[in-house]
């Protein structure tokens, strides 16, 4: 049984209706439900963002799979969140100190990998697999605390977050990458090495030494028998070089048809008549879990004893050892120790030349290596001239009174009229080629609806516009997609309406997204082309304008929920990557490169309404001024320069 210490003076007797019976650590309690069932309550750090944590942890509640401990509930006690999970009667692998060999090690490997497969096939990750999160229960191993580490990281209140024990953490995680299935596989392999040897294969004697070994050195593995080469492959530095959990489990249960490209397996030759059909991955959970259950049953008997019974559970070959599997797993390639540095996109410190835009009262400070520059603008006084950049870099007037938006390749300018319904009761958008003057017009919606906020897809093949209902209160009710090749528009009415100021935009992969507001909080919603919501990120704050996503698409930026900072988020997971200081009157324009944002700020101590467009890093530090605007007399579109 796990060691349960007595409650300390000042500990509560009850938490959320659960009666506390003892301590399992500094922030964990043994407890019982009203019906007498044993549970574990983990008390979280007070700085955890409650709402964000619940959003991430909710999918885990009630999730049940082979060899996992269920997350049962969450709650709040004295301003601190807690998580209630299933109680497993057994010691953690960390507490046993290792020494598991032979069939016991193989059963442990199968059981824990089965748990990972179930977690990954449910679309989740563990995020913190290590000896302390594997419990040796009476009916086999159980993986505990899955998803909790990711939920904690996602709900951190600032840019600093807890790093898992480095001895079992994948190298990409130490560089700040989000939890992933590949990182789980690495942690599993390091945990299995501990199970055999009682120490991490990357133990460096100190945290710094261990981190260096994880990133730069090959693992020191004990004799792992037939598991040796599979575990070595799972410890590859490159995530792409590791097998998936599904393929690793198939290897563990003896499937000779595991994908050779992922785990280095060379199948034994088979005739065309006798070669078995490749097993469908869709059958993995049922088939492999059945075999895993048979292997792990009674595992509590074998975990802590030598490999005396190995010959009783497998056909034996010469000298009483198990017959070698016909599939041979090759070792991971040698990696020369080296120092790796996380990629960082630089900013040129000084401009190479200045460009004066007299009518717009703008002075550009440009450098040829800038990834972003001013691409188009509309004068907001005088004749309302619309200008776009041609391929020589010069600005050319393309219209009057129409908002110009240049396509990423510079081939077309989309022109959205500011004055609607001048010649008909149908709204429209015009397209002009700056190089040739060729143009065409596409009708979008009928009066009183209007189309606004044009934005290009990254491939330059489609234009997206938001649709306003033209009534009071004005609301954003859908979007129009214009196919430039066919010159046709499709109006999509969305299942939800929203604030007229929250524009639709294209995501990097061509999905449609927009800002969300329910009267209490801002976030994002993703839509399919039928107007249905397919994903929500309601905790991320308010997006500004139409340029939310970083050049790679891996990150997006919003005004934080506190409305005092800019928040950088991981596009895939919704985890916060950085919290950036914002000035009181700062306006978020978008991205400059992967590590820097574009903002527009008033200039202190200068003429009223004098502003600057600046590049800032994730600490809010200005790296360069891109434009001086005194005063603002133009609507400007900044965009990628390199893709022209």
N, C-alpha and C positions, 0 to 999 in steps of 0.2 A: 504494500500500500504506500501511497505517497506520504511524506512526512507532513502532518498537520499540526501546527503549533497552536497554543492557546491564544485566544483573543487578548489583545493588550488593553491596558487601561485607556479609556477614551474611545475605543472601537465601538461602533454601533452594534446593537443586538439584532437589528433588522435592517434590511435595505430593499425597498420596493416590494415589500411583502414576502421576501425571502429571509428565513431565519439563519443568521450567521452561526456557524459551528466551530470555526477556527481559521487560522491563517495559513495560506500556501506560499506566502512571500510578502514583500513590502506592500504590494498593491493588489493582491489576489486573496480571495477568501473562499473557504469551503462553506457551503450553505445548503439549505433544504427548502423545497417548495412546501406549500401548505398541505399537500398530500403526502409529504415525506420523501420525495425523490431528491437525490443528491445532485447538486449543481456546483459550478464554479463561477464566481463573480470577479471580474477583472475591473478595477477602478482605474480610469484614464486620467491623463494629465489635465489640470484645470484649463490650460490654454487651447485645448482641442475645440474646434468650431463645431458646435452641436449639430446644426442643421446639415452641414456638409458631411459630417461623419455619418449621420443617419442615412443620407442619400446613398453613400457608398456601402454601408453595412447592411442595408435593407435586403438586397438580393440574397445575402447569405443566410438570413433567418429562415429556418425551416429546411434549408438545403441538406439533403441526406444522401450519403454515398458510402460505398465500401471504405472502411478504415479511416473515416474522418469523425471528428467530434463536432456535433451540431452547434451552431449559434442559435440560442433559444429566444433571446430578447435583449433589449437595451433599455436604459433608464437614466435618471438623474438623481444623485444623492448629494445634498449640500453643495450644489453648483458644480458637481463633477459628474461626467458621464460614466456609466459602467456598462459592461457587456456580460450577459449571462450565457454560459455554454454548458454543454453536457459534461458530466463528471465521469472520468475514466479511472477505474480502480487499478492503478499500477504506477510503477516508477517511470520517470522519463529516461530516455536513452542517455542523456547527459549524466544522470545520477548513477547509472550502472557502471560507468567508466569504460565501456567497450568490452573487448574480449570475446565478441560473438564471431564464430567461425563456421565454415562448412554449410551444412543444410540450414542451420539457424540463421546465418547471414543471408542465405539465398531467400528464405522465407520472409525475412525482414525487408529485403530489397523488393520482393514482389508485392508485399502488402503496402508499403509506402508508395511505390510507383503506381499501384492501382488507385490509391487515393489521389495522386497527382493527375492521373488520366481523367478521373471523374471530375475533378475541379476544373481542368482545362477544357474538357468537352462541354462543361456548363458555361463556358465563356468567362471564367474567372481565373485568378492566379493566387498562389499562396502568399508569396512576397517575403516570407521569413522562415523558410524551412531550415532547421538546425536540430542538433540533438535535444535541446531543451523543449522542442515542439513535437517530439515523437514520444508517445506514451506506450509502454509495453503492457498492454492490457491482458486480461486472462483469456480473451478470445482472439488475440493477435494484436499487432501494432495499430495505433490510432494516431493520425496526424491532427494536431490541434492548432488553434489560433490562425487558421487560414483566412486570408483577406484582412485581418485586423491591422497588420503592418501597413498595407496599402491605404486602408481607411484612415489610419493615423497620419500618414504622410499627406494624403489628400486634404485633410482638414487642419493642417498646421496653419497657425495664424500669420506666419511670416515666411521668409525665404529659407530659413534654417529648419532642417528636419532631422530626426534621429536616424542614424545609420545603423543597420543591423550588424551583429557581430561579424567583423571582417573575415574571420577564419572560414566562414561558410557562405560568403557573399560573392556573387559573380563579379568579375572585374568591371564589366560595364555598369553595374549598379554603383560601384565605388566612384565612377566618373559622373554619377548623377542621373543615369538612365532610369526610367520607370520600371517597376516590377513587370516581369514578362514570363511566359512559359519557359523560354530558354534559360532564364536566370534560375527558375525553380529547378530545372534539371541539373544545373551546375551545383546548386545547394544540396540537392539530393545526393549527388555523387560524393561530395565532401562529407556529408553526414554518414554515408555508408562506410567511408574510409575510417571515420571516427568509431563507428560501431565495431570495426575489427581491431583497430590499433589503440583506441582510447585517446587519440589526439587528432587534431586537424592535419590534413596533408600539407597545409600551408603555414603551420605554426612557426612564427618567426621570433618568439620570445618576448615580443612587445607588440603593441598595436601597429606602430610604424613599420616594424619588421615584417609583421604578418601581411599588412597591406601591400608592401613591396613584393612579397612572395606571390600573393594572389595575382598581382598585375604582371609580374615579370618572370617568375620562376616556374619550373615544372613541379607538379605535386610529388611529395615523398609518400609513395603508396606502400602499404604492407602487402603481404601475400594474400591476395583476394581470390585465389583459385580461379574458377571459370568466370568470375565476375570482373577480373582484373582489367581486361581490355575494354569492356563496355564502360566501366567507371572512368577509365582514362579518357575515352572518347567524350564522355559527358562533361569532363573537366577542361575541354578545349577553351582557349582564351576567346576565340571568335564565336559569338552566339550561333552564327550560321553553320559552324562546324559541328555542333552538338546534335545528337538525335532528338527527335521529339519524344515526349513522354510516352505517346502511343507506340512508337517504334521501339523504344527501350523496353517497354513492357512485353511486346511481342517477342523480343529477343530473350527476355527473362523466362518466358513460358515456352520457349523452344520453337518459335515459328521461323523456319529457314528462309521465308520470303520477305523479311524486313528490307525496306528500301536501302539499297547499297549506297546510294548517294548521300544518305544522311548518317549512317552509322558505320560505314566502311565494311559492310558485310559482303563476302564473296560466297554466294550460294553454291552448294555442292552440285556438280553436274547431274542433270536428270534427263532422261530420254524424253522425246516429245510425247510418247505414249503415257509415261508415268509421272511427268512433272505435275505437281499439284497446282490448282488454280489459285491465283493471288486472292488472299482473304480480303473481304471488304472492310474498310475502316469503320463503317457503320455498325458492324457486328462486334467491335472491339470490347465495348463495355460489358456486354452479356457474356461473350466467350472467354475473354481473358480474365474477367473478374471471377468467373466460375472456376477456372484453373487456379487463379490466385487464392480463392477461398479454400480449395483443396490443399494447396501447398502450405498455407498459413495456419490452417486448423491445428490446434494444439501447440502453437508456436511458443507458448509460455514455457513448455517443457524443454524446448531445444535452445532457446536464446542464450542461456548462460552455461551451457555445457559444451565440451569439445565435440568435434565431428566424429563421434563414435558410430552414429547410425547412418552415415552417408550412404553406405552400400545398400541399405535397406529401402531406399526411396528412389533409386535409379538403377538401370541396367549397368552392370560393371564390365569393364574391359580387363586388360592385363593388370596384374598386381592389385586387384580389388578396387581400382579407382574408377569413377564414372566414365562411361564411354564418351569420348569427345563429341561435341555437337558438330555436325557436318558444316555448319556455318561458322566461319572464322572471322572474328572481329579484329581489324587491324588497329594498331596503336595510333594515338593522335600524333601528328607530325611534330618534329622537334621545333621549338620556338626559341630563337636567340634572345636572351634577356636584353631589354632596351627600355628606355624611358618614353612613355607616351604622354601626349599633351592633348587635352580636350580641344577640339577645333574652335577657333575664335575668329570671327569676321572683323577685320580691322576697319578703321575710318581714317581717311586721309586728313592729316592735321590742318593743312592749309589749302585754300582754293587756288587753282591755277589761273583762273580768269574770272572776270565779272561781266555779267550781261545785264544791261539796263532795259527794262520794259517800261517805257515812259508813260503810256496810257494807263497802265495798271499800277503805277507807282511802286514797282518791285525791282529790287536789285538782286540778281542771282549770283551766288559765290560758288562756282562749279569747279569740279576736278574731273578729268577724263575717266578716272577709275571709279567714280561714284556709281553705285548700283542703282540709285534712284535719282531722278531729277524732275523738274517741272516739265510736264508733257503737253498740257493744254490749260487755257484759262478763258474766262468770260469777264469782260470789263463790266462793272456794275454802275458806270456813269457814262455820260456822253451817248454814243451810238451803240453801246452794248456790243462791241466787237467780240466775236468768238475766234480764238486763235489756237492753232495746233502746230506741233513741231513736225517738220518734215525730216527726211532721212539725212539731210545735211546738218541738222541741228538748229536750223533757223525757224522762227515762228512765222506762220502764214495765216492770214485771216481766211476763215472758211465759212463764216456766216455772221449774222447779227441777231442778238436776242435769243440765241439757242445755246444751251449748255453743251460744251464739247467734251467728249470723253474718247481719248485715243486708245485704240486696241493695243494689246501687248506687243504685237509685231510691227505696229506703226502703219499697217496697211489701210485701215479705215478709221474715220472719225464718226462716232455716233453723235447726233445732234438732237437734243430734246428741247422743244420749244418752251420757253417760259410763259408766253401768252398762248392759251389754248383756244381751240375752236374758232380760229379766225376765218376760215373758209368753209367749214363743215361742222357737223356735230360728232365727228370722230376724231379722237386723239391719234397722234402719229409720232413716229421717230424717223429721222432722216439719216442716211449713211453717205459719206463723201470720201473719195480717195484723194488725199492731199497731193499725191504725185501727178495724177492725171486729171483731176476734176470730175471724174465719173461719180454719179450719185443715183440713189434710188430712195423711195419712201415706202414705209410699211405702216399700215393702220394697226392700232393696238386695241383700244376700247372705245365704247360709245359714251357720250355725255349722259349723266354728269360725272362718270368716273374718269379719272385721269391717270396717266403713267408718269412716274417720277423716279429719281435716283438711279440712272442707268449705270450698270457695271458689267464689264466684260468677263467671260470665262477665260481661264488662263491660256487656252489654246487659240483664243481669238475667233472661235467659230460661232459663238452665241452671245447675245446681249440679254441681260436680265433687267426688268424694270418692276418697281413696286406699283401696286394699283391702289389708289385712294378712292373712297366711295363718293366724294363730292357732296356729302351731306353733313349735317351737324348732329352729334359731334363727329368730326372727320376721323376716319379710321383707315388703317391699312387692311384691305380685305383679300388680297391675293397678289399674284405676280404674272407677268407676261414674259415668255421666252421667245426671242426672235432668232431664227436660224438664218445666218447671213448667206449661207450657200443657196438655200431654197427661197429666201426672201419672204418667209412666212412667219406669222406670230401666233402663239398659242396662249390663251388666257387661262390661268389656273386659279379657281376660287378655293381658298384654303379653309380648313375646318374651323380655324380660330381667326378672329379679327384682333387687331392690336393698335397700339399707339401709332398715329400717323408718322411720327418722327423715327420709328424703328424700321429701317430699310431692310429689304431682302438683299442677299448677296450670294455669290457662288463660293462654295468651299473649294479647296484645292483639287478635289477629285470630281468636281462638277455637280455635287449635291447642292441643294438650295437651303439656306439658313437665314434666320433673322433674329433680332432681339425679342426678348420676352418681358412682359410686365403684367403682374396680376394685382396691382394695387399695393403690394407690399415689397416685392423683390423683383430684381432684374436677372435675366439669364439669356440663354440661347435655346432655339428650337431648330431642329433639322426637319426638312420636308422632302417627301418624294414628289414626283411630277404629277401625282394625282391630288396634291394638296394636303396629304395626311402627314401628321407629325410622326416621325420615325425615331427620334432621339431627342432628349431634353437634357439641358445642363442649366438648371434653374438657380444654381448657387453662385454663378461666376460673375455677376454684376452686369453692367450695361455696355454693350458694344457701341462704338462711335463711328459715324460715317459708314463707308463700305469696304474698308481695307483692314480687316481684323486679323487675317492669317499671315504668318511669317512666310518668307520666300520659299522655304522647304515645305511649308504646310504643317510642320510638326507642332507649331505653337500658335496660339492666338492671344490677343490682348483685349482687355476691357477696362472700363472704369470700375475699380473695386466696389464691392458692396458698401464699404464705408464712405464712398464718394470722395475720398481724399488721396487715393493712390491709384496707380495703374497696376493691374494684375496680369501677369503672363501665365498662361495655362497650357498644359499638355493637351493637344488636340485629341489624341487617342483615348486617354484615361480621364481627362478632366481634372487632373491634379495640378495644384498651383506650383509653378516653377520659380516665380519671382514676384516681389511686391516693390514697385518703383515709386519713389517720391514724386509727387506732382505739385506744381505751383498752384496757387489759389485760383488764378484765372487761366491756367494752361488748357489748351485744346489738343486732344489726341488726334493726330492725322493718320497714323498707321505705322508701317515698318520701313526702316532704312536697309538693314540687313538682318541676319538671324539673331544678332546679339544687341541690336540697337533700335530704338523707336524714333519716330518722327513726330514732333510736337510743335505747336505754335503758341508762343508766349508773348505777353506785353513786355515792352522794354522799360525797365524802371529808370526814372530820372530823365527820360527823354520826352519828346512831344507827345501829347495825348494821342492815343490810338496807334502809336508806333509799335510795331510787332516784329518778331523774328521767327523764322522757321528753323528749328534746331534739331540736331541729332543728339540723343541722350542715351547713356548706357542704362543697365538695369539697376544702378545705384542712383539714378537721377542726375548724373554728372553730364554736363554739356560737352560734347566732343568737337562739334563744329557748328557754325551758323551756315545754313544753306541759302537763306534769303532774308533780306531786310524789306519790310513792307511799311511804308510811311506815307499816308495812312492806308488802311486796307481798302482797295478799290477794285478788287477782282476776286472771283471765285476760282480757285486754283485746283488743278488735278496733278498730283505727283504720282509717278509710276515707274516701273522698272526700265532702266536704260539699256541693260545688257541684252534684252531679248529683242531689240529692234533689228 
